[in-house]
Amino acid sequence: MSEEAQALADIQGLASAGRIVVSRHADQRMDERGATFDDVREALVTATSCRIEPASRWKVEGGCDCDGDELTLVVTIELAVVVVTLF
């Protein structure tokens, strides 16, 4: 399994278990976009790909929020998925 595939599986597993932490910045971005915690969780669980970014962050793409709109997130993987930002 590739590093990207393993990271996506880890992200989806943590998100499915509800192990998601939203940073202050990501919380502000959620407010700006009208996104809820459930939207973030749904986008993480339904994501189709991720790729490594600087500072050991992962750009998670292809997932959709609860309304079916695409939501891209940047996360770190720790004991939980830490959402750094979203767009």
Rosetta constraint file for C-alpha pairs under 8 A:
AtomPair CA 1 CA 5 HARMONIC 6.16 0.50
AtomPair CA 1 CA 6 HARMONIC 6.32 0.50
AtomPair CA 2 CA 6 HARMONIC 6.17 0.50
AtomPair CA 3 CA 7 HARMONIC 6.09 0.50
AtomPair CA 4 CA 8 HARMONIC 6.15 0.50
AtomPair CA 4 CA 49 HARMONIC 7.56 0.50
AtomPair CA 4 CA 50 HARMONIC 6.02 0.50
AtomPair CA 4 CA 51 HARMONIC 5.92 0.50
AtomPair CA 4 CA 52 HARMONIC 7.38 0.50
AtomPair CA 5 CA 9 HARMONIC 6.19 0.50
AtomPair CA 5 CA 49 HARMONIC 7.58 0.50
AtomPair CA 5 CA 50 HARMONIC 7.69 0.50
AtomPair CA 6 CA 10 HARMONIC 6.14 0.50
AtomPair CA 7 CA 11 HARMONIC 6.06 0.50
AtomPair CA 7 CA 50 HARMONIC 7.42 0.50
AtomPair CA 7 CA 77 HARMONIC 8.00 0.50
AtomPair CA 8 CA 12 HARMONIC 6.05 0.50
AtomPair CA 8 CA 47 HARMONIC 7.76 0.50
AtomPair CA 8 CA 48 HARMONIC 7.88 0.50
AtomPair CA 8 CA 49 HARMONIC 6.55 0.50
AtomPair CA 8 CA 50 HARMONIC 6.07 0.50
AtomPair CA 8 CA 60 HARMONIC 7.78 0.50
AtomPair CA 9 CA 13 HARMONIC 6.02 0.50
AtomPair CA 10 CA 14 HARMONIC 6.10 0.50
AtomPair CA 10 CA 77 HARMONIC 7.88 0.50
AtomPair CA 11 CA 15 HARMONIC 6.03 0.50
AtomPair CA 11 CA 44 HARMONIC 6.89 0.50
AtomPair CA 11 CA 45 HARMONIC 7.63 0.50
AtomPair CA 11 CA 77 HARMONIC 7.01 0.50
AtomPair CA 11 CA 81 HARMONIC 6.19 0.50
AtomPair CA 12 CA 16 HARMONIC 5.93 0.50
AtomPair CA 12 CA 44 HARMONIC 5.93 0.50
AtomPair CA 12 CA 45 HARMONIC 4.71 0.50
AtomPair CA 12 CA 46 HARMONIC 7.61 0.50
AtomPair CA 12 CA 47 HARMONIC 7.73 0.50
AtomPair CA 13 CA 17 HARMONIC 6.28 0.50
AtomPair CA 13 CA 45 HARMONIC 7.64 0.50
AtomPair CA 14 CA 18 HARMONIC 6.37 0.50
AtomPair CA 14 CA 19 HARMONIC 5.10 0.50
AtomPair CA 14 CA 20 HARMONIC 7.02 0.50
AtomPair CA 14 CA 80 HARMONIC 6.03 0.50
AtomPair CA 14 CA 81 HARMONIC 6.28 0.50
AtomPair CA 15 CA 19 HARMONIC 5.47 0.50
AtomPair CA 15 CA 20 HARMONIC 5.87 0.50
AtomPair CA 15 CA 41 HARMONIC 5.91 0.50
AtomPair CA 15 CA 44 HARMONIC 6.30 0.50
AtomPair CA 15 CA 45 HARMONIC 6.09 0.50
AtomPair CA 15 CA 80 HARMONIC 7.85 0.50
AtomPair CA 15 CA 81 HARMONIC 6.72 0.50
AtomPair CA 16 CA 41 HARMONIC 7.48 0.50
AtomPair CA 16 CA 45 HARMONIC 6.25 0.50
AtomPair CA 18 CA 41 HARMONIC 7.63 0.50
AtomPair CA 19 CA 79 HARMONIC 7.71 0.50
AtomPair CA 19 CA 80 HARMONIC 4.79 0.50
AtomPair CA 19 CA 81 HARMONIC 6.26 0.50
AtomPair CA 20 CA 41 HARMONIC 7.62 0.50
AtomPair CA 20 CA 80 HARMONIC 5.40 0.50
AtomPair CA 20 CA 81 HARMONIC 4.77 0.50
AtomPair CA 20 CA 82 HARMONIC 5.93 0.50
AtomPair CA 20 CA 83 HARMONIC 7.26 0.50
AtomPair CA 21 CA 80 HARMONIC 6.58 0.50
AtomPair CA 21 CA 81 HARMONIC 6.09 0.50
AtomPair CA 21 CA 82 HARMONIC 4.67 0.50
AtomPair CA 21 CA 83 HARMONIC 6.14 0.50
AtomPair CA 22 CA 26 HARMONIC 5.96 0.50
AtomPair CA 22 CA 27 HARMONIC 6.16 0.50
AtomPair CA 22 CA 82 HARMONIC 5.81 0.50
AtomPair CA 22 CA 83 HARMONIC 4.85 0.50
AtomPair CA 22 CA 84 HARMONIC 6.80 0.50
AtomPair CA 23 CA 27 HARMONIC 6.11 0.50
AtomPair CA 23 CA 82 HARMONIC 6.86 0.50
AtomPair CA 23 CA 83 HARMONIC 5.95 0.50
AtomPair CA 23 CA 84 HARMONIC 5.52 0.50
AtomPair CA 23 CA 85 HARMONIC 7.60 0.50
AtomPair CA 24 CA 28 HARMONIC 6.35 0.50
AtomPair CA 25 CA 29 HARMONIC 6.33 0.50
AtomPair CA 25 CA 84 HARMONIC 6.65 0.50
AtomPair CA 25 CA 85 HARMONIC 6.32 0.50
AtomPair CA 26 CA 30 HARMONIC 6.07 0.50
AtomPair CA 26 CA 83 HARMONIC 6.31 0.50
AtomPair CA 26 CA 84 HARMONIC 5.39 0.50
AtomPair CA 26 CA 85 HARMONIC 4.25 0.50
AtomPair CA 26 CA 86 HARMONIC 6.26 0.50
AtomPair CA 27 CA 31 HARMONIC 6.36 0.50
AtomPair CA 27 CA 85 HARMONIC 7.99 0.50
AtomPair CA 28 CA 32 HARMONIC 6.31 0.50
AtomPair CA 29 CA 33 HARMONIC 6.21 0.50
AtomPair CA 29 CA 85 HARMONIC 6.75 0.50
AtomPair CA 29 CA 86 HARMONIC 6.53 0.50
AtomPair CA 29 CA 87 HARMONIC 7.62 0.50
AtomPair CA 30 CA 34 HARMONIC 5.79 0.50
AtomPair CA 30 CA 35 HARMONIC 4.69 0.50
AtomPair CA 30 CA 36 HARMONIC 6.55 0.50
AtomPair CA 30 CA 86 HARMONIC 7.39 0.50
AtomPair CA 31 CA 35 HARMONIC 6.36 0.50
AtomPair CA 31 CA 36 HARMONIC 7.98 0.50
AtomPair CA 35 CA 39 HARMONIC 5.88 0.50
AtomPair CA 35 CA 40 HARMONIC 7.21 0.50
AtomPair CA 36 CA 40 HARMONIC 6.49 0.50
AtomPair CA 37 CA 41 HARMONIC 6.21 0.50
AtomPair CA 38 CA 42 HARMONIC 6.02 0.50
AtomPair CA 38 CA 65 HARMONIC 7.67 0.50
AtomPair CA 38 CA 66 HARMONIC 7.07 0.50
AtomPair CA 39 CA 43 HARMONIC 6.13 0.50
AtomPair CA 39 CA 64 HARMONIC 7.65 0.50
AtomPair CA 39 CA 65 HARMONIC 4.31 0.50
AtomPair CA 39 CA 66 HARMONIC 5.20 0.50
AtomPair CA 40 CA 44 HARMONIC 6.22 0.50
AtomPair CA 40 CA 65 HARMONIC 6.50 0.50
AtomPair CA 40 CA 71 HARMONIC 7.71 0.50
AtomPair CA 41 CA 45 HARMONIC 6.16 0.50
AtomPair CA 41 CA 65 HARMONIC 7.87 0.50
AtomPair CA 42 CA 46 HARMONIC 6.04 0.50
AtomPair CA 42 CA 63 HARMONIC 7.27 0.50
AtomPair CA 42 CA 64 HARMONIC 6.48 0.50
AtomPair CA 42 CA 65 HARMONIC 5.40 0.50
AtomPair CA 42 CA 66 HARMONIC 6.28 0.50
AtomPair CA 43 CA 47 HARMONIC 5.80 0.50
AtomPair CA 43 CA 62 HARMONIC 7.77 0.50
AtomPair CA 43 CA 63 HARMONIC 4.19 0.50
AtomPair CA 43 CA 64 HARMONIC 4.55 0.50
AtomPair CA 43 CA 65 HARMONIC 5.02 0.50
AtomPair CA 43 CA 66 HARMONIC 7.88 0.50
AtomPair CA 43 CA 70 HARMONIC 7.46 0.50
AtomPair CA 43 CA 71 HARMONIC 5.99 0.50
AtomPair CA 43 CA 72 HARMONIC 7.51 0.50
AtomPair CA 44 CA 60 HARMONIC 7.24 0.50
AtomPair CA 44 CA 63 HARMONIC 6.15 0.50
AtomPair CA 44 CA 73 HARMONIC 7.83 0.50
AtomPair CA 45 CA 63 HARMONIC 7.17 0.50
AtomPair CA 46 CA 62 HARMONIC 7.28 0.50
AtomPair CA 46 CA 63 HARMONIC 4.61 0.50
AtomPair CA 46 CA 64 HARMONIC 6.43 0.50
AtomPair CA 47 CA 60 HARMONIC 6.48 0.50
AtomPair CA 47 CA 61 HARMONIC 5.58 0.50
AtomPair CA 47 CA 62 HARMONIC 4.74 0.50
AtomPair CA 47 CA 63 HARMONIC 3.65 0.50
AtomPair CA 47 CA 64 HARMONIC 7.22 0.50
AtomPair CA 48 CA 60 HARMONIC 7.87 0.50
AtomPair CA 48 CA 61 HARMONIC 6.25 0.50
AtomPair CA 48 CA 62 HARMONIC 4.85 0.50
AtomPair CA 48 CA 63 HARMONIC 6.25 0.50
AtomPair CA 49 CA 60 HARMONIC 6.02 0.50
AtomPair CA 49 CA 61 HARMONIC 5.40 0.50
AtomPair CA 49 CA 62 HARMONIC 6.30 0.50
AtomPair CA 50 CA 58 HARMONIC 6.16 0.50
AtomPair CA 50 CA 59 HARMONIC 5.30 0.50
AtomPair CA 50 CA 60 HARMONIC 4.34 0.50
AtomPair CA 50 CA 61 HARMONIC 5.91 0.50
AtomPair CA 51 CA 58 HARMONIC 5.47 0.50
AtomPair CA 51 CA 59 HARMONIC 5.39 0.50
AtomPair CA 51 CA 60 HARMONIC 6.87 0.50
AtomPair CA 52 CA 56 HARMONIC 6.71 0.50
AtomPair CA 52 CA 57 HARMONIC 5.97 0.50
AtomPair CA 52 CA 58 HARMONIC 4.65 0.50
AtomPair CA 52 CA 59 HARMONIC 6.45 0.50
AtomPair CA 53 CA 57 HARMONIC 5.00 0.50
AtomPair CA 53 CA 58 HARMONIC 5.41 0.50
AtomPair CA 53 CA 59 HARMONIC 6.47 0.50
AtomPair CA 56 CA 76 HARMONIC 6.67 0.50
AtomPair CA 57 CA 74 HARMONIC 6.48 0.50
AtomPair CA 57 CA 75 HARMONIC 5.52 0.50
AtomPair CA 57 CA 76 HARMONIC 4.81 0.50
AtomPair CA 57 CA 77 HARMONIC 7.71 0.50
AtomPair CA 58 CA 74 HARMONIC 5.47 0.50
AtomPair CA 58 CA 75 HARMONIC 5.24 0.50
AtomPair CA 58 CA 76 HARMONIC 6.09 0.50
AtomPair CA 59 CA 72 HARMONIC 7.17 0.50
AtomPair CA 59 CA 73 HARMONIC 5.84 0.50
AtomPair CA 59 CA 74 HARMONIC 4.47 0.50
AtomPair CA 59 CA 75 HARMONIC 6.57 0.50
AtomPair CA 60 CA 72 HARMONIC 5.72 0.50
AtomPair CA 60 CA 73 HARMONIC 5.15 0.50
AtomPair CA 60 CA 74 HARMONIC 6.01 0.50
AtomPair CA 60 CA 75 HARMONIC 7.37 0.50
AtomPair CA 61 CA 71 HARMONIC 7.08 0.50
AtomPair CA 61 CA 72 HARMONIC 4.86 0.50
AtomPair CA 61 CA 73 HARMONIC 6.80 0.50
AtomPair CA 62 CA 70 HARMONIC 6.50 0.50
AtomPair CA 62 CA 71 HARMONIC 7.26 0.50
AtomPair CA 62 CA 72 HARMONIC 7.00 0.50
AtomPair CA 63 CA 70 HARMONIC 5.74 0.50
AtomPair CA 63 CA 71 HARMONIC 5.89 0.50
AtomPair CA 63 CA 72 HARMONIC 6.92 0.50
AtomPair CA 64 CA 68 HARMONIC 5.05 0.50
AtomPair CA 64 CA 69 HARMONIC 5.09 0.50
AtomPair CA 64 CA 70 HARMONIC 4.22 0.50
AtomPair CA 64 CA 71 HARMONIC 5.40 0.50
AtomPair CA 65 CA 69 HARMONIC 5.42 0.50
AtomPair CA 65 CA 70 HARMONIC 6.27 0.50
AtomPair CA 65 CA 71 HARMONIC 6.16 0.50
AtomPair CA 71 CA 86 HARMONIC 7.05 0.50
AtomPair CA 71 CA 87 HARMONIC 6.09 0.50
AtomPair CA 72 CA 86 HARMONIC 5.59 0.50
AtomPair CA 72 CA 87 HARMONIC 5.32 0.50
AtomPair CA 73 CA 83 HARMONIC 6.85 0.50
AtomPair CA 73 CA 84 HARMONIC 7.54 0.50
AtomPair CA 73 CA 85 HARMONIC 5.85 0.50
AtomPair CA 73 CA 86 HARMONIC 4.17 0.50
AtomPair CA 73 CA 87 HARMONIC 6.39 0.50
AtomPair CA 74 CA 83 HARMONIC 6.07 0.50
AtomPair CA 74 CA 84 HARMONIC 5.50 0.50
AtomPair CA 74 CA 85 HARMONIC 5.30 0.50
AtomPair CA 74 CA 86 HARMONIC 6.07 0.50
AtomPair CA 75 CA 81 HARMONIC 6.41 0.50
AtomPair CA 75 CA 82 HARMONIC 5.29 0.50
AtomPair CA 75 CA 83 HARMONIC 4.44 0.50
AtomPair CA 75 CA 84 HARMONIC 5.20 0.50
AtomPair CA 75 CA 85 HARMONIC 7.18 0.50
AtomPair CA 76 CA 81 HARMONIC 6.03 0.50
AtomPair CA 76 CA 82 HARMONIC 5.18 0.50
AtomPair CA 76 CA 83 HARMONIC 6.75 0.50
AtomPair CA 76 CA 84 HARMONIC 7.22 0.50
AtomPair CA 77 CA 81 HARMONIC 4.99 0.50
AtomPair CA 77 CA 82 HARMONIC 6.32 0.50
AtomPair CA 78 CA 82 HARMONIC 7.09 0.50
